[in-house]
């Protein structure tokens, strides 16, 4: 009976160690995959959300300034003597 418990204990320890190794391998694979995806995205020159929002805000401001200048130009042309 004692030797059976020793075999079961050894088997349980082996399975515990195998699960630890599998968990470590999974984490290592996830890290490698994330790193590969990060490099792929960096190589594609994608912009970050912050960069996109900043450029969009600049474009919106430029449109508003353009509209203001267009209104001023229209007013000047309307006030200019025809001739």
C-alpha positions in Angstrom: 0.0 0.0 0.0 2.8 2.3 0.8 4.4 1.9 -2.6 1.1 2.7 -4.4 0.9 6.0 -2.5 4.4 6.8 -3.4 3.6 6.1 -7.1 0.5 8.3 -7.0 2.4 11.0 -5.2 5.2 10.9 -7.8 2.6 11.0 -10.6 0.8 13.9 -9.0 4.1 15.8 -8.6 4.9 15.0 -12.3 1.6 16.4 -13.4 2.0 19.5 -11.3 5.4 20.1 -12.7 4.1 19.5 -16.3 1.3 22.1 -15.7 3.8 24.6 -14.5 5.9 24.1 -17.6 2.8 24.3 -19.9 1.8 27.6 -18.1 5.3 29.0 -18.6 5.3 28.0 -22.3 1.9 29.6 -22.8 3.0 32.9 -21.3 6.2 32.9 -23.3 4.2 32.3 -26.5 1.8 35.1 -25.7 4.7 37.5 -25.1 6.4 36.5 -28.3 3.1 36.9 -30.3 2.5 40.4 -28.8 6.0 41.4 -29.6 5.6 40.1 -33.2 2.3 42.0 -33.6 3.8 45.2 -32.1 6.7 45.0 -34.6 4.3 44.4 -37.5 2.2 47.4 -36.6 5.2 49.6 -36.2 6.5 48.6 -39.6 3.1 49.6 -41.1 3.4 53.2 -39.9 0.0 53.2 -38.3 -0.7 56.2 -36.2 -1.8 56.2 -32.6 -5.3 57.3 -31.6 -3.7 60.4 -29.9 -1.9 61.4 -33.2 -5.0 60.9 -35.2 -7.1 63.0 -32.8 -4.5 65.8 -32.9 -4.4 65.9 -36.7 -8.2 65.8 -36.8 -8.4 68.8 -34.4 -5.9 70.7 -36.5 -7.9 70.0 -39.7 -11.1 71.1 -38.0 -9.5 74.4 -36.9 -8.1 75.0 -40.4 -11.6 74.4 -41.8 -13.1 76.9 -39.3 -10.4 79.5 -40.2 -11.1 78.9 -43.9 -14.8 79.5 -43.4 -14.1 82.7 -41.5 -11.7 84.0 -44.2 -14.2 83.0 -46.9 -17.0 85.0 -45.1 -14.6 88.0 -44.8 -13.7 87.8 -48.5 -17.3 87.6 -49.5 -18.1 90.6 -47.4 -15.2 92.6 -48.9 -16.2 91.6 -52.4 -19.8 92.7 -51.7 -18.7 96.0 -50.3 -16.2 96.7 -53.2 -17.4 99.2 -55.8 -18.5 97.5 -59.0 -16.8 98.9 -61.9 
